[in-house]
Amino acid sequence: MEKQERMEYLVELLNKYSYHYYTLDDPLIDDKEYDVLYDELVNLEKELGKILPDSPTNRIGGEILSGFEKHNHLNTLYSLGKAQSKEEVRSWVNKNEEFVRNYNKTHEEKLPELEFCVELKFDGLTINLTYDNGYLSMATTRGNGVIGEVITNQIKTIQSIPLKIEDKRLIEIQGEGLMPLSSLEKYNQTHEVKLKNARNAAAGAIRNLDPAVTKSRNLDAYFYNVNYLEDSELENQAQMIKFLKENHFKVHSYEKTAKSYEEIEKLIDEIFVLRNQIDILTDGVVIKINDFRTREILGYTNKFPRWAIAYKFEPERFTTVVKEVEWNVGRSGKVTPTAILEPVEIGNVTVKRATLNNIDDIERKQVKINSEVFVRRSNDVIPEIMGVVDPNQENTKEIEIPHNCPYCHSELFRNGVHIFCPNSMSCVPQLVKRMVHFASRNAMNIDGLSEKTLELLLDKLNIKSIEEIYDVTKDKLMSLEGFKEKKSQNLINAISKSKDVDLANFIFALGIPEIGEKTSFELAQKYKSFDKFRNAKLEDLIEIEDIGEIMAKEIVEFFNDETISQSIDSLLSKGINIKNPQEIDKKLDGKTFVLTGSLINYSRKELTDILSNLGAKVSSSVSKKTDYVVYGEKAGSKLDKAKELGIELLTEEELNKFLKDL
């Protein structure tokens, strides 16, 4: 018993020392004293055959993982809308000020005067930590915002991240994994293979299947958001930052507020100077509205919160020479130019290629072969050519605009500033990318039909169109390299299973220009059957909310194309069973739902969207006006309050039955 107590004491003590050393930068003891206590703990754990969940010995990089598991976030991790200029920031501020003024004119419960929190925009990899009963239970990447990859073992190597916190509720904490510039410098001094920049070094380390690699790069992490907190009492950003600090999360010391655009502009200029004086990469500024009630009322677009925006600093630009131009074909048939450059170092990255966008871009910027050009690289995206150094430079030659597709040799046609390959059915780059989209999770959901596999099918099985996927047999697959009995059967099963598909998914799978997931769902709800949608008139489509004239024309032209129409008929002949949406629209109109606890089969955004599309309101708090409370594991006081008020309770299973019965 004494040894058990000593072990618990050492874990608590060493975690305290680590917090002061790694998070507060305020060491309480020297390294040698720490090592003595650490070794004592290791020996006790061996003797007792037990390791506590928050023991610092859990941080050592373990075995190499076979792959990343997927995990649904409790709440959607939204990306931020971008402002490329200060004028865009001003416009965003003005828009929100106008919204608050108009809201307060028509509502008794007024919104407070706008106050903005201004933070550094970290240039690393977004991470999301889940704590349950005080212990770190899961760490993931952001992924697509709804589903991330599990990186718990990698995250445990970051010393500043607490394995245990005081708060016992179910919590998600969002932050950024970073490699300090000093760590990058030390790493490159001791390793033969050099890391080129801190951002990629951090992302590569966190997403490395060997936690020992992660540990070797001495990463750090800063936190800025409580993405989910059961029964949250937090009312604003300031309270949230205080909550993070109280639970020993590392928060950057730069925390400032502003009441107007003019004050925000001064802070942007301040951070622009500061970014060259700190030990981490920052490529801009994040501006958020402080008050959470205002945030809730402002809400979200499909992609971004309306209450926050990121301002990006203008990237540095460098000069180099255009050696040649390569033309590539995309899924839509668009043929786009890429400049091949004389290699140039930009921000510790060797840049060899840059985008030229389209023919108009080439002509407007007067770019030629052998031109000396300005190149800029922003936020680790493909570099862009900004223009030529001297339009009258000698020894240059015009960039040749292709007349035939570089892959299938079909004659290209020009539409506006772009050129296109019309051969959508057998031009390999188009076909592969169309098939990848067709097979994707939110389309036909053919698990195992990756881009690499599709390229193999086109090359070895001579597939020339999307519908031929459904003619592939197990014997044909087993003739391919890497395909054995189990893998072949699994793919055949997935292809067969995909034949039963919801109308919204099928519409999305077709790859109609401008039509995304949300619009596909709305079109399915509107027309109820594929035949009706396929024959929709332009004037009817324009009347649908969120579908403008351009989008409506794309839909009509898509189905009027004879080749596409024949391909769709051929596809449907393969036994595709399109399931039409049931007539349940707005059947929950006027009903209020509250979601609580950890849900297994839905992300909160998915379930909120489902209920909202049926007319229901999804609230964050339980009251007498609440009609249903949907609860999962670790449901807290919201469930207790619902029981007290006699509100109808639904488990996920009961909710599924409830929705099906509608």
Secondary structure as the mmCIF struct_conf table of DSSP 4:
data_model
#
loop_
_struct_conf.conf_type_id
_struct_conf.id
_struct_conf.beg_label_comp_id
_struct_conf.beg_label_asym_id
_struct_conf.beg_label_seq_id
_struct_conf.end_label_comp_id
_struct_conf.end_label_asym_id
_struct_conf.end_label_seq_id
HELX_RH_AL_P HELX_RH_AL_P1 GLU A 2 SER A 18
HELX_RH_PI_P HELX_RH_PI_P1 TYR A 19 THR A 23
BEND BEND1 LEU A 24 ASP A 25
BEND BEND2 LEU A 28 ILE A 29
HELX_RH_AL_P HELX_RH_AL_P2 ASP A 31 LEU A 48
TURN_TY1_P TURN_TY1_P1 GLY A 49 GLY A 49
TURN_TY1_P TURN_TY1_P2 PRO A 53 ASP A 54
HELX_RH_3T_P HELX_RH_3T_P1 PRO A 56 ARG A 59
BEND BEND3 ILE A 60 ILE A 60
BEND BEND4 GLU A 63 GLU A 63
HELX_LH_PP_P HELX_LH_PP_P1 ILE A 64 LEU A 65
BEND BEND5 SER A 66 SER A 66
HELX_LH_PP_P HELX_LH_PP_P2 PHE A 68 GLU A 69
STRN STRN1 LYS A 70 ASN A 72
BEND BEND6 LEU A 74 ASN A 75
STRN STRN2 GLY A 81 ALA A 83
BEND BEND7 GLN A 84 SER A 85
HELX_RH_AL_P HELX_RH_AL_P3 LYS A 86 THR A 106
BEND BEND8 GLU A 108 GLU A 109
HELX_LH_PP_P HELX_LH_PP_P3 LYS A 110 LEU A 114
STRN STRN3 PHE A 116 PHE A 122
BEND BEND9 GLY A 124 GLY A 124
STRN STRN4 LEU A 125 ASP A 132
TURN_TY1_P TURN_TY1_P3 ASN A 133 GLY A 134
STRN STRN5 TYR A 135 THR A 141
TURN_TY1_P TURN_TY1_P4 GLY A 143 ASN A 144
BEND BEND10 GLY A 145 VAL A 146
STRN STRN6 ILE A 147 GLU A 149
STRN STRN7 VAL A 150 VAL A 150
HELX_RH_AL_P HELX_RH_AL_P4 THR A 152 ILE A 155
TURN_TY1_P TURN_TY1_P5 LYS A 156 THR A 157
TURN_TY1_P TURN_TY1_P6 GLN A 159 SER A 160
BEND BEND11 ILE A 161 ILE A 161
BEND BEND12 LEU A 163 LEU A 163
STRN STRN8 LYS A 164 LYS A 164
BEND BEND13 GLU A 166 GLU A 166
BEND BEND14 ARG A 169 ARG A 169
STRN STRN9 ILE A 171 LEU A 178
HELX_RH_AL_P HELX_RH_AL_P5 LEU A 181 THR A 190
BEND BEND15 GLU A 192 VAL A 193
HELX_RH_AL_P HELX_RH_AL_P6 ALA A 198 ILE A 206
TURN_TY1_P TURN_TY1_P7 ARG A 207 ARG A 207
BEND BEND16 LEU A 209 LEU A 209
HELX_RH_AL_P HELX_RH_AL_P7 PRO A 211 SER A 216
TURN_TY1_P TURN_TY1_P8 ARG A 217 ARG A 217
STRN STRN10 ASP A 220 LEU A 229
TURN_TY1_P TURN_TY1_P9 GLU A 230 ASP A 231
STRN STRN11 ASN A 236 ASN A 236
HELX_RH_AL_P HELX_RH_AL_P8 GLN A 237 GLU A 246
TURN_TY1_P TURN_TY1_P10 ASN A 247 HIS A 248
BEND BEND17 SER A 253 SER A 253
STRN STRN12 LYS A 256 ALA A 258
BEND BEND18 LYS A 259 SER A 260
HELX_RH_AL_P HELX_RH_AL_P9 TYR A 261 LEU A 274
TURN_TY1_P TURN_TY1_P11 ARG A 275 GLN A 277
BEND BEND19 ILE A 278 ILE A 280
STRN STRN13 THR A 282 ILE A 289
BEND BEND20 ASN A 290 ASN A 290
STRN STRN14 ASP A 291 ASP A 291
HELX_RH_AL_P HELX_RH_AL_P10 PHE A 292 LEU A 298
STRN STRN15 TYR A 300 TYR A 300
BEND BEND21 ASN A 302 PHE A 304
STRN STRN16 PRO A 305 PRO A 305
TURN_TY1_P TURN_TY1_P12 ARG A 306 TRP A 307
STRN STRN17 ALA A 308 LYS A 312
HELX_LH_PP_P HELX_LH_PP_P4 PHE A 313 GLU A 316
STRN STRN18 ARG A 317 VAL A 329
TURN_TY1_P TURN_TY1_P13 ARG A 331 SER A 332
BEND BEND22 GLY A 333 GLY A 333
STRN STRN19 LYS A 334 ILE A 346
TURN_TY1_P TURN_TY1_P14 GLY A 347 ASN A 348
STRN STRN20 VAL A 349 THR A 355
BEND BEND23 ASN A 358 ASN A 358
HELX_RH_AL_P HELX_RH_AL_P11 ILE A 359 LYS A 365
TURN_TY1_P TURN_TY1_P15 GLN A 366 GLN A 366
STRN STRN21 ILE A 369 ILE A 369
TURN_TY1_P TURN_TY1_P16 ASN A 370 ASN A 370
STRN STRN22 GLU A 372 ARG A 376
TURN_TY1_P TURN_TY1_P17 ASN A 379 ASP A 380
BEND BEND24 VAL A 381 VAL A 381
STRN STRN23 GLU A 384 VAL A 388
BEND BEND25 VAL A 389 VAL A 389
TURN_TY1_P TURN_TY1_P18 PRO A 391 ASN A 392
BEND BEND26 GLU A 394 ASN A 395
STRN STRN24 LYS A 397 LYS A 397
HELX_LH_PP_P HELX_LH_PP_P5 GLU A 398 PRO A 402
BEND BEND27 HIS A 403 HIS A 403
STRN STRN25 ASN A 404 ASN A 404
TURN_TY1_P TURN_TY1_P19 PRO A 406 CYS A 408
HELX_LH_PP_P HELX_LH_PP_P6 SER A 410 SER A 410
STRN STRN26 GLU A 411 GLU A 411
HELX_LH_PP_P HELX_LH_PP_P7 LEU A 412 LEU A 412
STRN STRN27 PHE A 413 ASN A 415
TURN_TY1_P TURN_TY1_P20 GLY A 416 VAL A 417
STRN STRN28 HIS A 418 PHE A 420
TURN_TY1_P TURN_TY1_P21 SER A 424 SER A 426
HELX_RH_AL_P HELX_RH_AL_P12 VAL A 428 ALA A 439
BEND BEND28 SER A 440 SER A 440
TURN_TY1_P TURN_TY1_P22 ARG A 441 MET A 444
TURN_TY1_P TURN_TY1_P23 ASP A 447 GLY A 448
HELX_RH_AL_P HELX_RH_AL_P13 GLU A 451 LYS A 460
BEND BEND29 LEU A 461 LEU A 461
BEND BEND30 SER A 465 SER A 465
HELX_RH_3T_P HELX_RH_3T_P2 ILE A 466 ASP A 471
HELX_RH_AL_P HELX_RH_AL_P14 LYS A 474 MET A 478
TURN_TY1_P TURN_TY1_P24 SER A 479 SER A 479
BEND BEND31 LEU A 480 LEU A 480
TURN_TY1_P TURN_TY1_P25 GLU A 481 GLY A 482
HELX_RH_AL_P HELX_RH_AL_P15 GLU A 485 LYS A 497
TURN_TY1_P TURN_TY1_P26 SER A 498 LYS A 499
STRN STRN29 ASP A 500 ASP A 502
HELX_RH_AL_P HELX_RH_AL_P16 LEU A 503 ALA A 509
TURN_TY1_P TURN_TY1_P27 LEU A 510 GLY A 511
TURN_TY1_P TURN_TY1_P28 PRO A 513 GLU A 514
HELX_RH_AL_P HELX_RH_AL_P17 GLU A 517 TYR A 527
BEND BEND32 LYS A 528 SER A 529
HELX_RH_AL_P HELX_RH_AL_P18 PHE A 530 ARG A 534
TURN_TY1_P TURN_TY1_P29 ASN A 535 ASN A 535
HELX_RH_AL_P HELX_RH_AL_P19 LEU A 538 ILE A 542
TURN_TY1_P TURN_TY1_P30 GLU A 543 GLU A 543
BEND BEND33 ILE A 544 ILE A 544
TURN_TY1_P TURN_TY1_P31 GLU A 545 ASP A 546
HELX_RH_AL_P HELX_RH_AL_P20 GLU A 549 ASN A 560
HELX_RH_AL_P HELX_RH_AL_P21 GLU A 562 LEU A 572
TURN_TY1_P TURN_TY1_P32 SER A 573 GLY A 575
STRN STRN30 ASN A 577 LYS A 579
HELX_LH_PP_P HELX_LH_PP_P8 ASN A 580 GLN A 582
BEND BEND34 GLU A 583 GLU A 583
TURN_TY1_P TURN_TY1_P33 ASP A 585 GLY A 590
STRN STRN31 THR A 592 THR A 596
BEND BEND35 GLY A 597 GLY A 597
STRN STRN32 SER A 598 SER A 598
BEND BEND36 ILE A 600 ASN A 601
HELX_RH_AL_P HELX_RH_AL_P22 ARG A 604 ASN A 613
TURN_TY1_P TURN_TY1_P34 LEU A 614 GLY A 615
STRN STRN33 LYS A 617 SER A 619
BEND BEND37 SER A 620 SER A 621
TURN_TY1_P TURN_TY1_P35 LYS A 624 LYS A 625
STRN STRN34 TYR A 628 TYR A 631
STRN STRN35 GLU A 633 GLU A 633
TURN_TY1_P TURN_TY1_P36 LYS A 634 LYS A 634
HELX_RH_AL_P HELX_RH_AL_P23 SER A 637 LEU A 645
TURN_TY1_P TURN_TY1_P37 GLY A 646 GLY A 646
STRN STRN36 GLU A 648 LEU A 650
HELX_RH_AL_P HELX_RH_AL_P24 GLU A 652 ASP A 661
#
